[in-house]
Structure formats: C-alpha cells, structure tokens
C-alpha cells in the first residue's frame, strides 16, 4: 500500500540501468522486505528465476552462510564449472570437505555459476537484511554487484539505516525507501484496525511516523479498551525500543511448542526446514513444524516455496524470540542444534560453545579448530569470537591464556582491534602470568607498543625476550615462532641499527631442521640490500615466482617486502592487487595496508603517480580507521615522493616533517631515512643542493654504506648529484668508489645499475669518460620502465654535454628529458630542462664592451642573479663554483652597461627588446 511509485522506480531501474544493481535502504520496518517480496513475485511471474538470501544475526559469524542460501538452489548446476571453481564453491557452501578456497577464485566461480544459470533464463538475486550477512558472503556479494553489467542477472539488496554492514555499497546505485505518506499510512491503519477511536488513531499515526511495521504492530499491542480510547495510552517511547517490546509481548502469547520451534529457527538462522524438523524431534517428540502455524497465522513468520524455508517477517521478531527465551531454553536449543548438525563441524562447535556452561576441553578444542579454519578463509572477526569462547571454556589456565593470547594476536595483527587486543592480553596474563607471556601475546603486545607511544627499542627487547625464553624448541614449523621472527625482522629493519640484528640472526640460526628461506633472504634484501649477493637475489626470484600464484596473505606481503629494495615488486603485483581487493571487501587490514604500500612504490617507479596518490590516500584512511598508526608513515613517504618529484615541495617537506616528528622519538630510523629521501628530492627540485647533501648524508655518509641502513641503496644518486653541484667533488668520487667496491647495489636491479653508472658519470672529471658512462646507463634494457629515473639521468647527461660544449648532443638529451618530465607533471625538473635548452640554444658572441651579447652561460647566470639567487645557490644549480659565478658576473656587468646586481633585471629586458 502506497508503494506503487517505489515499485515502478525499482523495476525501471533494474530494466534499464546498465549495472543491473540496486541497493534499498531505510529505517527498520519501513517496508524494504515487503518491496523485495513484491518484486520477487512480479519477477517470477515475468519468467525470471529468483534466488534469495537473508542475513541472520546469529549467522553473522558463520562464513558463507548467506551465500549458501542464495546458491543452494543451483547445486545441480555446479558440474557446469571447471574443477577448481566447482571445488571452491562446494567447500565454501559446506557441500564437501576440503581446503578453504582463495577468495578471488570463489568470487569468480560464483559469477560463472550465475552466468551459466542465466543462460536458462534471467536471474534476480535478492539479499535482505545486509547488516546481518556474514563478512565472507558480503565480500562475494560486493564482488558480484560490480560485475553484472551486460548480463541478464539483476541484484537487489536491502539494508537498514544506522546499522553497519560488511557489504561495501560504495559507488553502487541506491534508493532510500522512505516512510509512507500521511494518506497511505492512514489507509493502512484503517484497513487493519477499522475500530480505532479517532484520538487513538491520531496518536498512533503520529508515533509511527509512516513506518509500516509500527503502524501494524503498535495497534495490535493495545488492549481493546485502549483501542477504543477508554484507557489512557502509554507515553510515547523511542520507536525502536517500542517495537522490540511489542514483539516480545506478542511472542510470549504463543503456545510453548510454537516458541520452541521459533527459538530453534532463530538460533539456527538458516530456516532450513530439514534442520528444523530434525531439531524439533530431538528437542521434544511432541513438537514438530505444525506448531509454527500459530506464528504463521499471526504474521510473525512465513514459509517460502523455493527454497523451502521458514522466514521471520522482520529481524526484530527473531531478536524478540531469543530475548523472551530463558537462558536455559537457549542453551537447550543450541545443544539440540549441535546434535542434528554433527556433519557440520563449524556450526556444531558454535552451538556447543553456546550450550556449554562449565569448562569443557573437548568443546574448547572444537572451537579453537573452528577458529583456525575461519581464519584461513580470512574472517578474523569470527575467528577471534571462536577463540575467545574457547578460552572461556578452557579448564586449564595455561590453555585459556594461550587461546586468549592468540585471539589478541589475531586482533592486533589482522584487523587492527588494538583496544580489544589489549584487554585480551590482560585477561591472558591474569589467567596465567607465566604462559600468558607467550609468543602470540608478545607479538600482540609489540603491536600495541608500536601503535601507541612506545619506542622501537622497547618493542625489540620485548620480542627478543619472548623468543629466547619461549618453550618452542626453535621448531621451524611452529607458526607462532615463525610469525614472531618475521615481526622481529620488521623491527630490525625499522631500527636501521646493526646491533638490533644480532639476536635475530642468532634465533634464526637455531631453527630446526632448517630456517625458512624467506627469513634469511628478507633479512638481506630488505634489511641490508646494499650487501645482498647474487645467490640471495636468485633465491628471492625463486620465492617470488612461487608466491605470485599463492594465496597466503601474510606470505604475499612478506615476500613483497623482501622485494622492495631490489626492485622486484612487479613480480608480486597481481598478488598484491588480490589482497587490496580482499581488503576492500573486509579482509585483514594489515595485509591490505602492506599490499597498498607495495603497489605505491612500484607505481612510483613506473611513473603512475596519480595511482600512487590515490592508493596512498586509501592507505592513510585504512591506518586512521584501524588504529595502525605505525603504518601511517608508509603513505606519507609515497605521497612525499610524488609531490617532491612533481615540484610541490612545500607539501613534500610537510609530509617529511610529519614522518620525522612521529618516528624520531620512537627510534624508527627507517622512517626518518625515508623522510630524508623526500626532503632531499624536494631540495633538489628547488635547486637547493647544499640542503639535499645534508639530508642524504644523514642517511649514508659520503664514501660509506653502513650495514643495515637499507635506504642508503636508494639515495646514492642524490648524494653524488648534490655533492657535484656543491663543489664537493672529493665526496662524490669517494661515494662512487664505495658504491663500486663495497656494495652490490648495481646488481640489485637494472634501475639501480643505471643510476650507479650515472652517478659515476657525474663524479668523473673526464668529459669523454662521462659521456660513455651516461650512454651506457641509458642503453640499459627496459630503461623506459622507470621514466622519472631515466629522465633525471638524461637531464644530468644533457647538462654535462652542454657544459662540455657538445651543444647539439645536449639538446637531444635535454629534449627527451623535458618531454618525460612534462608527461609526469614534474614541473620543477621540466623547468630545469627548459632552462638548459634555452642556454644551449643561444649562440656565443664576442664579449666587446657595452651592448655586446652575453654567452649562453653568462646569460643563464645573469637571469638567475636577477631572480634573486645568491652566488652560492647559482653555483649549486649550475654545477660550478661560486667563485666562477662571481667571475662571470664581473664580465657581465660591463657588457650590459651596469655597475651592480640590482640593475640586472632591467638590463636583460632592454637587451631582449633590441
């Protein structure tokens, strides 16, 4: 009633909108479910096959529960799929036992199955009560909703205002279902309650505010005398509280047998009539599904035909059914459901967990195993719930502490539930002060330290102590130990101090039967890349190749981290994108953040700078929302690289300052080094080479590549360039010698080899030798994969050629550099290239008295001096000494007929007008 306009809008949208998707939203009880029901009937009448699912509060922690509802009618079509997709779906839907499928494989299999079914006729997918849809199913639905364009499949879903959902509806078409207008609301009340007295009618219409569910439920809760205005009506209550109270009152009037079946249905959540029938028989031989008739007649539930299910008319009814039951009745119902679902280990464990009051190790162990299975498919929230309940039911304090510690670790490591992790750790220590200090608890505690005001040295000491005192026997197969060592590796890198690594290598060397290769390789390629040898890099390539097709989120991020400094992130790019997509669908936040960082770094070197900024903003948002403040500097760094490279130096310096202000007090030197890199790039963009030299030598002193200062391998070119530009030729030459003799940086990647040759070219005094080195650098295979790097080297080459009087050759190099800088939006470097080209294009004239033409270099010096630059800044920009600048100005003044610097601007303008 009163919904014709809404129905027509929805049908028109589904028929004509290319996306084929519409999300309905509105307050509870506003009529969303009624709209979905009406649309399902008309779609079925028009020849569409309707597949439905509805979220259930008590299934919110059951992975793929909603997906099971919507796809179960298609189980006969599973054989149409290829084996990997078919097995992924069967495992996810609980139709067979097997490993948890990769999320993307499962999503693609679901889409393929639906498209196959749509070959037999159009499909309409309807998902009601999105807030109660489990996280795993919501991720799949979100994937589908963005890939139905051009198919005969339509997707319609409904969600409530004010209730969060795992479903990401961002960017999808939506329609708000508003309350009924005054006339429609009055007609609805008059149709169902024609005997209401006018004062009562007015009062109810005002209280309901057009909410259809309230319009139907509020009058039904009134006594006859109240309806007739013979008793004072109760005071107006908040609508949601009022409706909940009404539902509980109505349910308590039902026969006991009816309430028993409804309670079983509410706690089961699936509505599966087979399960309910078996559960009813198990609960009481005199109870069966016929006892639901009273609730059906009262409009509380209904039965669907395809598939055959019992469905509550509104989630509030389901909540009220549970609320009105005693705790003993709820436990009994859970126990019955556990018995009839013995073939479904996860559901059985969850029901037993709710049914059990006293400590029970068998149930606790079932829940712990269930938590591990849930975690394998990426549902960390459900895993924490299962582990916490397992801890509650653990008879021994040691087991309780261990399970609480693992729950805390999952919370801190995967989803950023830092406050909850802290509470769980406290509970673990109270349960068992000795075993509560486990590796899991130590790793979680370190996360808390780093994401609060703690310092790296404290975090490192805590974790080293836990590793060395643990009862793990240095078993290389112990996941808690391996995870702790990977986190210790991260701390060592963040600290960028050689002494931090000694306990790490000591622990890794004790692993038996042998250390996992990644622990050794990452320590070299990420911890000390300047000294990583060829054999290590070969191992890294093998690890990357194996990981590119893997599905373990932690390993993908760890391998990507090992690949950062050797420029091998391209090898894990697709895997990183999988993690980002999963993260956007609600998977582990920390892996999402790590994958975003790797994509940002790879895109920066590839010249995809707009993508870097976009992904950096996503990363910053994830850090802020999840509480992972320790990761914020990642994306300040990547944003800083782009802004500095584009010449937005004020923003770049601000980002770098923020990094230093946060990281320096905490002893996170790697973040400080990255900040110095951003500062140096911005200084070079401003031609402040003296400042740039100071920044980069704070990372790596000239002529030295200290061990375990990872970022030194990425700033050596900036150091050499700044040294040459400021007349520090000895320092430049010393750094190049150290680069060649003491490191394998040139062997890390072709990009770094290119920069190593260019750095040597800058440092050499011989123009012919420099030209050969530049030519060799720019001839590197696939050099164009790194456009900004190549353009900077071409600019340096062109500048050297012009100063050595090879003007024609310099123009070619400078023009190529300029074109790249302009394409990238690198304004400061583009202007530098233009300035060099202008200088190269001017011919030299004999210096004879006032009015004589200036040489190209004199003209350039005069323009810079007229712009207000000091002799020192001019010297830095042009790569000459400040004394040479002074000598040139001495020659320039008489040529222009002036006596001082202040007259330069006007004199140059007059010369240009001649």
Secondary structure by P-SEA (a helix, b strand, c coil): cccaaaaaaaaaaaacccccbbbbbbcccccaaaaaaaaaaaaaaabbbbbbbbbbcccccccaaaaaaaccccccccccccaaaaaaaaaaacccccccccaaaaaaaaaaaaaaaaccbbbbbbbcccccccaaaaaaaaaaaaccccccbbbbbcccccccccccccccbbbbbccccaaaaaaaaaaccccccaaaaaaaaaaacccaaaaaccccccccccccccccccccccaaaaaaaaaaaaaaaccaaaaaaaaaaaaaccccaaaaaaaaaaaccccccccaaaaaaacccccccccbbbbbccaaaaaaaaaaccaaaaaaaaaaaaaaacccaaaaaaaaaaacccccaaaaaaaaaaaaaaaaacaaaaaaaaaaaaaaacccaaaaaaaaaaaaaaaaccccaaaaaaaaaaaaaaacccccccaaaaaaaaaaaaaccccaaaaaaaaaaaaaacccccccccaaaaaaaaaaaaaaaaacccccaaaaaaaaaaccccccaaaaaaaacccccccccaaaaaaaaaaaaaacccccaaaaaaaaaaaccccccccaaaaaaaaaaaaaacccaaaaaaaaaaaaaaaaaacaaaaaaaaaaaaaaaaaaaccccccaaaaaaaaaaaaaacaaaaaaaaaaaaaaacccccaaaaaaaaaaaaaaaaaaacaaaaaaaaaaaaccccccccccccccccaaaaaaaaaaacaaaaaaaaaaaaacccccccccaaaaaaaaaaaaaacccaaaaaaaaaaaaacccccccaaaaaaaaaaaaaaaaaacaaaaaaaaaaaaaaaaaaacaaaaaaaaaaaaaaaaccccccccccccccaaaaaaaaaaaacccaaaaaaaacccaaaaaaaaaaaaaaaccccccaaaaaaaaaaac
